[in-house]
Amino acid sequence: MSEAIYEPLNFQRLTEEEQLRRSEEFLTTMQQRRTVRHFSPQPVPFALIENAIATAGTAPSGAHQQPWSFVVVSDAQVKHEIRLAAEAEEYESYTHRMSDEWKAALARLGTDWHKDFIDVVPYLIVVFAQRYGITPSPISREGGGDQQFKHYYVDESVGIAVGLLIASLHQAGLATVTHTPSPMNFLSRILNRPRNERAYVLLPVGYPANDCQVPQLERKRLNQIMSVV
């Protein structure tokens, strides 16, 4: 077992005034974040996508195994193939799988099985969770092949990374929607992903359409989500 190697922490202590200013600015920015389903086809600088994914990659993870992969899709044909597969699963969900209670909860959002925004946005970011790791091993006479090793806290780690990804996209002036058609096996097939990965979330990314509207919703107040002990 290898020993831990340490290095000095690169940390800048801020004044309380600067801490509060940054905290309030970020809160104000994130309070303006909304899920968007009506997008513009206007191109997005690819550097914004790269920076957002690099930011997601700074997330903490179980045993620092970083069990995530981010696939960026811009090809129109591939996007359309994903749309057709997603709509097929969503149609089944809305017509057969969802309970009446579930559909009632979604009613105020005005969603249905149509996902035309997948064709419209300039980019899709598909996040995959690596259920276990794979390391190449020398091929032996018996066949050999790759070796598997366990990943820890995969869902928790990928969830944190996705949160940072969404925050970074919004901070850069972009909009997205967290789309999770179920099941999502078609994403692994279409994008030819390795066997240890499973699709976690599909994020269409772009600018909102000029006439974009969103449902009138209220977030819970701070005293409804925070307790002090």
Contacts in CASP RR format, 6 or more apart in sequence:
PFRMAT RR
TARGET T0000
AUTHOR 0000-0000-0000
METHOD contacts of the structure
MODEL  1
MSEAIYEPLNFQRLTEEEQLRRSEEFLTTMQQRRTVRHFSPQPVPFALIE
NAIATAGTAPSGAHQQPWSFVVVSDAQVKHEIRLAAEAEEYESYTHRMSD
EWKAALARLGTDWHKDFIDVVPYLIVVFAQRYGITPSPISREGGGDQQFK
HYYVDESVGIAVGLLIASLHQAGLATVTHTPSPMNFLSRILNRPRNERAY
VLLPVGYPANDCQVPQLERKRLNQIMSVV
14 22 0 8 1.000
29 170 0 8 1.000
29 171 0 8 1.000
30 167 0 8 1.000
30 170 0 8 1.000
31 219 0 8 1.000
32 170 0 8 1.000
33 166 0 8 1.000
33 167 0 8 1.000
33 170 0 8 1.000
34 175 0 8 1.000
34 214 0 8 1.000
35 176 0 8 1.000
35 177 0 8 1.000
35 178 0 8 1.000
35 214 0 8 1.000
36 175 0 8 1.000
36 176 0 8 1.000
36 177 0 8 1.000
36 208 0 8 1.000
36 212 0 8 1.000
36 214 0 8 1.000
37 111 0 8 1.000
37 117 0 8 1.000
37 177 0 8 1.000
38 117 0 8 1.000
38 208 0 8 1.000
38 209 0 8 1.000
38 211 0 8 1.000
38 212 0 8 1.000
38 213 0 8 1.000
39 117 0 8 1.000
39 120 0 8 1.000
39 121 0 8 1.000
39 175 0 8 1.000
39 204 0 8 1.000
39 206 0 8 1.000
39 207 0 8 1.000
39 208 0 8 1.000
39 209 0 8 1.000
39 212 0 8 1.000
40 120 0 8 1.000
40 206 0 8 1.000
40 207 0 8 1.000
40 208 0 8 1.000
40 209 0 8 1.000
40 210 0 8 1.000
41 120 0 8 1.000
41 121 0 8 1.000
41 122 0 8 1.000
42 122 0 8 1.000
42 206 0 8 1.000
42 207 0 8 1.000
43 122 0 8 1.000
44 122 0 8 1.000
44 123 0 8 1.000
44 174 0 8 1.000
44 205 0 8 1.000
44 206 0 8 1.000
44 207 0 8 1.000
48 169 0 8 1.000
48 172 0 8 1.000
48 173 0 8 1.000
48 174 0 8 1.000
49 72 0 8 1.000
49 123 0 8 1.000
49 125 0 8 1.000
49 205 0 8 1.000
51 168 0 8 1.000
51 172 0 8 1.000
52 125 0 8 1.000
52 165 0 8 1.000
52 168 0 8 1.000
52 169 0 8 1.000
52 172 0 8 1.000
52 174 0 8 1.000
53 70 0 8 1.000
53 72 0 8 1.000
53 125 0 8 1.000
53 165 0 8 1.000
55 164 0 8 1.000
55 165 0 8 1.000
55 167 0 8 1.000
55 168 0 8 1.000
56 68 0 8 1.000
56 70 0 8 1.000
56 161 0 8 1.000
56 162 0 8 1.000
56 163 0 8 1.000
56 164 0 8 1.000
56 165 0 8 1.000
56 168 0 8 1.000
57 66 0 8 1.000
57 68 0 8 1.000
57 161 0 8 1.000
57 164 0 8 1.000
58 164 0 8 1.000
59 68 0 8 1.000
59 157 0 8 1.000
59 159 0 8 1.000
59 160 0 8 1.000
59 161 0 8 1.000
59 163 0 8 1.000
59 164 0 8 1.000
60 157 0 8 1.000
60 160 0 8 1.000
61 67 0 8 1.000
61 68 0 8 1.000
61 153 0 8 1.000
61 157 0 8 1.000
61 160 0 8 1.000
61 161 0 8 1.000
62 151 0 8 1.000
62 152 0 8 1.000
62 153 0 8 1.000
62 156 0 8 1.000
62 157 0 8 1.000
63 151 0 8 1.000
63 152 0 8 1.000
63 153 0 8 1.000
65 130 0 8 1.000
65 133 0 8 1.000
65 151 0 8 1.000
65 152 0 8 1.000
65 157 0 8 1.000
66 157 0 8 1.000
67 129 0 8 1.000
67 130 0 8 1.000
67 131 0 8 1.000
67 133 0 8 1.000
67 151 0 8 1.000
67 154 0 8 1.000
67 157 0 8 1.000
67 158 0 8 1.000
68 127 0 8 1.000
68 128 0 8 1.000
68 129 0 8 1.000
68 130 0 8 1.000
68 157 0 8 1.000
68 158 0 8 1.000
68 161 0 8 1.000
68 200 0 8 1.000
69 127 0 8 1.000
69 128 0 8 1.000
69 130 0 8 1.000
69 193 0 8 1.000
69 197 0 8 1.000
70 125 0 8 1.000
70 126 0 8 1.000
70 127 0 8 1.000
70 128 0 8 1.000
70 165 0 8 1.000
71 125 0 8 1.000
71 126 0 8 1.000
71 128 0 8 1.000
71 191 0 8 1.000
71 193 0 8 1.000
72 123 0 8 1.000
72 124 0 8 1.000
72 125 0 8 1.000
73 79 0 8 1.000
73 82 0 8 1.000
73 123 0 8 1.000
73 124 0 8 1.000
73 125 0 8 1.000
73 126 0 8 1.000
73 191 0 8 1.000
74 122 0 8 1.000
74 123 0 8 1.000
74 124 0 8 1.000
76 119 0 8 1.000
78 190 0 8 1.000
78 191 0 8 1.000
79 118 0 8 1.000
79 119 0 8 1.000
79 121 0 8 1.000
79 124 0 8 1.000
80 118 0 8 1.000
80 119 0 8 1.000
81 190 0 8 1.000
82 118 0 8 1.000
82 124 0 8 1.000
82 186 0 8 1.000
82 187 0 8 1.000
82 190 0 8 1.000
82 202 0 8 1.000
83 115 0 8 1.000
83 116 0 8 1.000
83 118 0 8 1.000
83 119 0 8 1.000
85 186 0 8 1.000
85 187 0 8 1.000
85 190 0 8 1.000
86 115 0 8 1.000
86 118 0 8 1.000
86 179 0 8 1.000
86 181 0 8 1.000
86 186 0 8 1.000
86 202 0 8 1.000
87 113 0 8 1.000
87 114 0 8 1.000
87 115 0 8 1.000
89 181 0 8 1.000
89 182 0 8 1.000
89 183 0 8 1.000
89 184 0 8 1.000
89 186 0 8 1.000
90 112 0 8 1.000
90 113 0 8 1.000
90 114 0 8 1.000
90 115 0 8 1.000
90 181 0 8 1.000
91 113 0 8 1.000
93 113 0 8 1.000
93 181 0 8 1.000
93 182 0 8 1.000
94 103 0 8 1.000
94 112 0 8 1.000
94 113 0 8 1.000
95 113 0 8 1.000
97 182 0 8 1.000
98 106 0 8 1.000
108 215 0 8 1.000
108 217 0 8 1.000
109 215 0 8 1.000
110 215 0 8 1.000
115 179 0 8 1.000
115 181 0 8 1.000
117 177 0 8 1.000
117 204 0 8 1.000
118 124 0 8 1.000
118 179 0 8 1.000
118 202 0 8 1.000
118 204 0 8 1.000
120 204 0 8 1.000
121 204 0 8 1.000
121 205 0 8 1.000
121 206 0 8 1.000
122 205 0 8 1.000
122 206 0 8 1.000
123 204 0 8 1.000
123 205 0 8 1.000
123 206 0 8 1.000
124 202 0 8 1.000
124 203 0 8 1.000
124 204 0 8 1.000
124 205 0 8 1.000
125 165 0 8 1.000
125 176 0 8 1.000
125 202 0 8 1.000
125 203 0 8 1.000
125 205 0 8 1.000
126 187 0 8 1.000
126 191 0 8 1.000
126 199 0 8 1.000
126 201 0 8 1.000
126 202 0 8 1.000
126 203 0 8 1.000
127 158 0 8 1.000
127 161 0 8 1.000
127 162 0 8 1.000
127 165 0 8 1.000
127 199 0 8 1.000
127 200 0 8 1.000
127 201 0 8 1.000
127 202 0 8 1.000
127 203 0 8 1.000
128 187 0 8 1.000
128 188 0 8 1.000
128 193 0 8 1.000
128 197 0 8 1.000
128 198 0 8 1.000
128 199 0 8 1.000
128 200 0 8 1.000
129 154 0 8 1.000
129 155 0 8 1.000
129 158 0 8 1.000
129 197 0 8 1.000
129 198 0 8 1.000
129 199 0 8 1.000
129 200 0 8 1.000
130 151 0 8 1.000
130 154 0 8 1.000
130 196 0 8 1.000
130 197 0 8 1.000
131 151 0 8 1.000
131 154 0 8 1.000
131 196 0 8 1.000
131 197 0 8 1.000
131 198 0 8 1.000
132 148 0 8 1.000
132 149 0 8 1.000
132 150 0 8 1.000
132 151 0 8 1.000
132 196 0 8 1.000
133 148 0 8 1.000
133 149 0 8 1.000
133 150 0 8 1.000
133 151 0 8 1.000
133 196 0 8 1.000
134 146 0 8 1.000
134 147 0 8 1.000
134 148 0 8 1.000
134 149 0 8 1.000
134 194 0 8 1.000
134 196 0 8 1.000
135 146 0 8 1.000
135 147 0 8 1.000
135 149 0 8 1.000
136 145 0 8 1.000
136 146 0 8 1.000
136 147 0 8 1.000
137 144 0 8 1.000
137 145 0 8 1.000
137 146 0 8 1.000
137 147 0 8 1.000
138 144 0 8 1.000
139 145 0 8 1.000
148 196 0 8 1.000
158 200 0 8 1.000
159 200 0 8 1.000
162 178 0 8 1.000
162 200 0 8 1.000
162 201 0 8 1.000
162 203 0 8 1.000
165 203 0 8 1.000
166 176 0 8 1.000
166 178 0 8 1.000
166 203 0 8 1.000
169 175 0 8 1.000
169 176 0 8 1.000
169 203 0 8 1.000
169 205 0 8 1.000
170 176 0 8 1.000
173 207 0 8 1.000
174 205 0 8 1.000
174 206 0 8 1.000
174 207 0 8 1.000
175 205 0 8 1.000
175 206 0 8 1.000
175 207 0 8 1.000
175 208 0 8 1.000
175 212 0 8 1.000
176 203 0 8 1.000
176 204 0 8 1.000
176 205 0 8 1.000
176 206 0 8 1.000
177 203 0 8 1.000
177 204 0 8 1.000
178 201 0 8 1.000
178 202 0 8 1.000
178 203 0 8 1.000
179 201 0 8 1.000
179 202 0 8 1.000
179 203 0 8 1.000
179 204 0 8 1.000
180 201 0 8 1.000
180 202 0 8 1.000
181 202 0 8 1.000
184 198 0 8 1.000
184 199 0 8 1.000
184 202 0 8 1.000
185 198 0 8 1.000
185 199 0 8 1.000
187 193 0 8 1.000
187 199 0 8 1.000
187 202 0 8 1.000
188 197 0 8 1.000
188 198 0 8 1.000
188 199 0 8 1.000
193 199 0 8 1.000
END
